[in-house]
Amino acid sequence: MSEATTMTVNTFDEAKEIYRQKGLRQALYDAGEIVMSGVLVNLHGDEHRARRRLENRLFRRETLVSYERDFFPSIIDATLKPYVAQGSAELVHMSHQLMMNLAAHNAGVDRPTGTPEETDRLYNYMMKFIEGATLAHTTRDPEVVKGEITESMSLFDAEFIAPSVQRRQALIAEVAAGNAPESTLPLDILTVLLRNEDSLHIEHHTLVREIAFFLLAGAHTSATAFVRTLDNLFSWLEKHPEDSELVHTNREFVQHAVYETIRLNPSSPIAMRRALEDVTLRSGLVIKEGSTVVIDLMAVNRDVAMYGADAAEFNPHRQPADSTVSRWGLSFGSGMHACIGQELAAGLNERSQETSDYEYGLSTVAVQSMFDRGVRPDPAHPPQMDTATSRPYWGSYSVLLG
């Protein structure tokens, strides 16, 4: 075996090529194995390809359009109603609650009672799973965190996953027997996995982690982008009051603000890959077998060759130098491990006459909904950073509404 090293890549072209190398596998979540072991984002090769091919069925265009046009507006209204009534909200908690409601539907987590207490329990499980997935960045004792996660995973399984599995298995049996139409089956990840468990050979504990992953990934990344976009737009509109009406009247402007936010502040500031074999990039860079490659997304997404001399600044009017370059940089990855929920969260990168009124992404719809409800910073309660992690997350962000 060649000598293993750790190297960092900070140029756009090399980072994009690394994402597409089959000889490099995911390494970002190694420390978070307690939550991430065996889930889609951590698989490689044939196993990854087989599971992704199945799960991709839940991210078809017609399903995403249905979410945006029909399902998500009602979730926004129901989630925001009590906050609008009281005239204020704490964005970090509220955004995770909002995005969790959609992520649970997509993942296949049934919520039989629909009570606030049930929602709070699911929220607490999800936040604990997020802490586990980002365990490498915790400022707490990792062993204590692992113990908490193990307990939360067991309770989550008993309360939510086991009953959800039982209901779907009964529905699948009815459809297989010809006693019920295909349309009676839920359109979610859990149903897809259960219908294909013979070919995927997924053990129950892996199934639980997979659903937990879709819950935390769908909620956390969108919630983080949501809060950061609002923060960026507050600052932008203070300096550019001429754009104040655009947050209400121009959904594409809001979408571009989401893109800029995701580019400048990706959910994870780095990506990591480990070499399964010697890999040589077009630039001549050699990555030795066993070596770890760190992709510095904070630098890559600020490449002035791609995004201009002011690439480090937030500008929702930005036009990339190359039309083939995504406005969100490489924050969603690229190649075989590009984020499966990219279009759900952020919508289409380019618009056409056919798509002019849909697929702006759920983060965009949620951000615009906040401005339509008069959102503004709460001067009496300045935002605070999260001290439980070394990642740059907001710990609290108070706003006024109405």
C-alpha positions in Angstrom: 0.0 0.0 0.0 1.2 3.5 -0.8 1.9 6.0 2.0 -1.3 7.5 3.2 -1.6 11.3 3.8 -4.2 14.0 4.3 -4.4 16.7 1.7 -6.7 19.7 1.2 -8.1 20.8 -2.1 -9.4 24.4 -2.5 -9.9 24.9 -6.2 -13.2 24.5 -8.0 -12.1 22.3 -10.9 -10.1 19.8 -8.7 -12.9 19.6 -6.2 -15.5 18.8 -8.9 -13.2 16.1 -10.4 -12.7 14.5 -6.9 -16.4 14.2 -6.4 -16.6 12.2 -9.6 -13.8 9.8 -8.9 -15.0 6.2 -8.3 -11.8 5.4 -6.5 -12.6 7.9 -3.7 -15.3 7.1 -1.2 -17.2 9.2 1.4 -15.3 9.9 4.6 -17.0 12.9 6.1 -19.3 10.9 8.5 -16.8 8.3 9.8 -17.0 9.8 13.3 -20.8 9.9 13.1 -21.1 6.2 12.4 -23.5 5.7 15.2 -26.1 7.4 13.1 -24.6 7.3 9.6 -23.4 3.7 9.3 -25.0 2.0 6.3 -27.1 5.0 5.1 -27.2 6.1 1.5 -24.7 8.9 1.7 -22.1 6.5 3.3 -22.4 3.7 0.7 -20.1 3.2 -2.2 -20.1 1.4 -5.6 -22.8 -1.1 -6.4 -24.5 -0.9 -3.0 -24.8 2.8 -3.3 -26.0 2.6 -6.9 -28.7 0.1 -6.1 -30.2 1.9 -3.2 -30.0 5.3 -4.8 -31.7 4.0 -8.0 -34.7 3.0 -5.9 -34.8 6.0 -3.7 -34.6 8.4 -6.7 -38.2 7.4 -7.4 -39.3 9.7 -4.6 -37.5 12.7 -6.1 -39.2 12.7 -9.5 -40.3 16.1 -10.9 -44.0 15.5 -10.6 -43.6 14.5 -6.9 -41.5 17.6 -6.1 -44.0 19.9 -7.9 -46.8 18.4 -5.8 -44.8 19.1 -2.7 -44.2 22.7 -3.6 -47.7 23.5 -4.9 -50.0 21.4 -2.8 -48.3 20.0 0.3 -45.8 22.5 1.6 -48.0 25.6 1.7 -50.4 24.0 4.1 -47.4 22.9 6.3 -46.1 26.5 6.3 -49.5 27.9 7.3 -50.0 25.4 10.1 -46.5 25.8 11.5 -46.3 29.6 11.3 -49.9 30.3 12.5 -49.1 30.3 16.3 -45.9 32.3 15.8 -47.7 34.9 13.7 -50.4 35.1 16.4 -47.8 35.8 19.1 -45.9 38.2 16.8 -42.5 36.6 17.2 -40.5 33.4 16.6 -37.1 31.8 17.4 -36.0 30.8 13.9 -33.7 27.9 14.7 -36.3 25.9 16.5 -39.2 27.0 14.2 -37.3 26.2 11.0 -36.3 22.7 12.1 -39.9 22.1 13.1 -41.1 23.4 9.8 -38.7 21.4 7.6 -39.1 18.3 9.8 -42.8 18.2 9.0 -42.1 17.7 5.3 -39.0 15.5 5.8 -41.1 13.1 8.0 -43.6 12.8 5.2 -40.9 12.1 2.6 -39.0 9.7 4.8 -42.1 7.7 5.8 -42.4 8.6 9.5 -46.1 8.3 10.5 -47.4 10.7 13.1 -50.6 9.0 14.3 -51.7 11.4 17.0 -50.5 14.7 15.5 -50.3 16.2 18.9 -47.8 19.0 19.9 -46.3 16.5 22.4 -45.7 13.9 19.6 -44.1 16.6 17.4 -41.8 17.7 20.2 -40.6 14.1 20.8 -39.9 13.7 17.1 -38.1 17.0 17.0 -35.9 16.0 20.0 -35.0 12.7 18.4 -34.1 14.5 15.1 -31.9 17.1 16.9 -30.1 14.3 18.7 -29.5 12.5 15.3 -28.1 15.7 13.9 -25.7 15.9 16.8 -24.6 12.3 16.1 -24.1 12.9 12.4 -21.8 15.8 13.1 -20.1 14.1 16.1 -16.7 15.0 14.8 -17.5 18.7 15.5 -19.0 18.3 18.9 -17.7 20.3 21.8 -19.2 17.8 24.3 -17.8 14.5 25.5 -18.4 12.2 22.4 -19.0 9.1 24.6 -21.8 10.9 26.5 -23.3 12.0 23.2 -23.2 8.5 21.8 -25.0 7.2 24.8 -27.8 9.7 24.3 -28.0 8.9 20.6 -28.3 5.1 21.3 -31.2 5.8 23.7 -32.9 8.2 21.3 -32.6 5.8 18.4 -34.2 3.0 20.4 -37.1 5.2 21.4 -37.5 6.6 17.9 -37.7 3.1 16.5 -40.3 2.0 19.1 -42.5 5.0 18.8 -42.3 5.9 15.1 -40.5 3.4 12.9 -41.8 0.1 14.1 -45.5 1.2 13.7 -44.7 2.9 10.4 -43.2 -0.4 9.1 -46.1 -2.5 10.3 -48.7 -0.3 8.6 -46.7 -0.3 5.3 -46.1 -4.0 5.3 -49.9 -4.6 5.7 -50.6 -2.2 2.8 -47.9 -3.9 0.6 -49.4 -7.3 1.3 -52.9 -6.0 0.3 -51.5 -4.6 -3.0 -49.5 -7.8 -3.7 -52.7 -9.9 -3.2 -54.6 -7.7 -5.6 -57.0 -6.5 -2.8 -55.9 -2.8 -3.1 -54.6 -0.6 -5.9 -51.0 0.6 -6.1 -52.2 4.2 -5.3 -52.9 3.2 -1.7 -49.2 2.9 -1.0 -47.5 6.0 0.6 -45.0 7.8 -1.6 -42.0 7.7 0.8 -38.6 6.3 1.3 -39.7 3.7 3.9 -42.2 2.1 1.5 -39.7 1.9 -1.3 -37.2 0.2 1.0 -39.7 -2.3 2.4 -40.9 -3.2 -1.1 -37.4 -4.0 -2.1 -35.9 -5.4 1.1 -35.3 -8.9 -0.5 -32.9 -7.4 -3.0 -31.4 -4.8 -0.7 -30.9 -7.1 2.3 -31.3 -4.2 4.8 -31.3 -5.2 8.4 -33.8 -3.4 10.7 -31.2 -1.3 12.5 -29.9 -0.1 9.2 -33.4 0.7 8.0 -34.0 2.8 11.2 -30.8 4.8 10.5 -31.7 5.3 6.9 -35.0 6.9 7.8 -33.4 8.9 10.6 -30.9 10.1 8.0 -33.5 11.3 5.6 -35.3 13.0 8.5 -32.3 14.8 9.7 -30.8 15.6 6.3 -34.1 16.8 4.9 -34.8 19.0 7.9 -31.4 20.2 9.0 -29.9 21.3 5.7 -33.0 23.1 4.6 -33.6 24.7 8.1 -30.0 25.9 8.2 -30.2 27.4 4.8 -33.5 29.0 5.7 -32.2 30.8 8.7 -29.0 31.9 7.0 -30.8 33.2 4.0 -33.1 35.3 6.2 -30.0 36.7 8.0 -28.3 37.5 4.7 -31.4 39.1 3.2 -31.9 41.3 6.4 -28.3 42.7 5.9 -28.7 43.0 2.1 -32.0 44.8 2.2 -30.7 47.2 4.8 -28.0 48.2 2.3 -30.2 47.8 -0.8 -33.7 49.0 0.1 -34.5 49.2 -3.6 -34.8 45.4 -3.5 -37.3 45.4 -0.6 -40.3 44.6 -2.8 -38.5 41.7 -4.6 -38.7 39.5 -1.5 -42.5 39.6 -2.0 -42.9 39.8 -5.7 -40.0 37.9 -7.3 -39.6 34.3 -6.2 -36.5 33.9 -8.4 -34.8 36.7 -6.5 -35.4 34.8 -3.3 -34.2 31.6 -4.8 -31.0 33.2 -5.9 -30.6 34.5 -2.3 -30.9 30.9 -1.1 -28.3 29.8 -3.7 -25.9 32.5 -2.6 -26.4 31.5 1.0 -25.8 27.8 0.3 -22.7 28.7 -1.7 -21.2 30.9 1.0 -22.3 28.7 3.9 -22.6 25.1 2.9 -24.3 22.8 5.5 -20.8 21.3 6.0 -17.9 23.6 5.4 -15.8 20.7 4.1 -16.3 17.4 2.2 -14.0 14.4 2.7 -13.1 11.4 0.6 -10.8 8.5 1.2 -8.8 6.9 -1.6 -9.5 3.2 -2.2 -6.7 3.2 -4.8 -4.1 5.6 -6.2 -6.0 8.4 -8.1 -4.3 10.9 -10.4 -6.2 14.1 -11.3 -6.0 15.9 -14.6 -3.9 18.6 -12.8 -1.3 16.0 -12.0 -2.2 15.8 -8.3 -1.7 12.2 -7.1 -3.9 10.9 -4.3 -2.3 7.8 -2.7 -4.4 4.8 -1.7 -5.6 5.2 1.9 -5.1 9.0 1.8 -7.8 11.4 2.9 -8.8 14.3 0.8 -10.4 17.3 2.4 -12.4 19.6 0.0 -12.5 23.1 1.5 -15.9 24.1 0.3 -15.6 27.5 2.0 -12.7 28.2 -0.4 -13.9 26.3 -3.4 -17.2 28.1 -3.4 -15.4 31.5 -3.3 -13.3 30.8 -6.4 -13.0 34.2 -8.1 -12.6 32.5 -11.5 -16.1 31.1 -11.2 -17.9 33.8 -9.2 -16.1 37.0 -9.7 -13.8 39.3 -7.7 -16.5 39.7 -5.0 -17.0 35.9 -4.7 -16.7 36.1 -0.9 -19.6 38.5 -0.6 -23.4 37.8 -0.6 -25.1 39.1 -3.8 -28.4 37.6 -4.8 -28.0 39.2 -8.2 -24.8 37.3 -8.9 -24.3 35.7 -12.3 -21.6 33.0 -12.4 -18.9 33.5 -15.1 -19.8 30.2 -16.7 -23.4 29.2 -17.2 -22.6 25.6 -16.5 -21.4 26.5 -13.0 -24.1 26.0 -10.3 -25.1 29.2 -8.4 -24.8 27.1 -5.2 -21.2 26.1 -5.9 -20.4 22.5 -4.9 -22.3 22.6 -1.7 -24.6 19.8 -2.9 -21.7 17.8 -4.1 -21.4 16.4 -7.7 -21.3 13.1 -9.5 -22.6 9.9 -8.0 -22.9 11.4 -4.5 -24.7 14.6 -5.5 -27.3 15.4 -2.9 -30.5 13.3 -3.7 -32.7 16.1 -2.2 -31.0 19.0 -4.0 -34.0 19.8 -6.3 -36.4 19.4 -3.4 -34.5 21.9 -1.2 -33.3 24.4 -3.8 -35.4 23.9 -6.9 -34.2 24.2 -10.5 -30.9 26.0 -11.3 -32.3 27.5 -14.5 -35.9 28.5 -15.4 -37.8 28.1 -18.6 -41.3 29.1 -19.7 -42.5 25.7 -18.8 -41.1 25.8 -15.3 -41.7 29.5 -14.6 -44.2 29.0 -11.8 -42.9 26.0 -9.9 -39.8 24.2 -8.5 -38.1 27.1 -6.7 -37.4 24.8 -3.9 -38.8 24.5 -0.4 -36.3 26.7 1.2 -37.2 29.5 -1.2 -41.0 29.1 -0.6 -40.4 29.1 3.2 -38.2 32.2 3.1 -40.7 34.2 1.0 -43.5 33.1 3.2 -41.7 34.7 6.2 -41.3 38.0 4.4 -45.0 37.9 3.4 -45.7 37.7 7.2 -43.6 40.7 8.0 -40.5 39.0 9.3 -37.7 41.3 10.7 -34.9 41.0 13.3 -35.8 41.4 16.9 -33.6 44.1 18.2 -34.2 43.2 21.8 -32.8 39.6 21.3 -29.7 39.6 19.1 -28.9 36.2 17.4 -26.4 33.8 19.1 -24.1 31.2 17.7 -24.4 27.5 18.7 -21.7 26.8 21.2 -22.3 23.0 21.2 -20.5 22.5 17.8 -17.5 24.0 16.1 -19.6 24.3 12.9 -20.9 27.8 12.3 -24.6 27.2 13.1 -27.0 29.7 14.7 -28.0 28.7 18.2 -30.8 31.1 18.4 -32.2 33.8 16.1 -35.2 35.8 17.3 -37.5 37.7 14.9 -40.7 39.7 14.9 -43.6 38.9 12.7 -46.7 40.9 11.5 
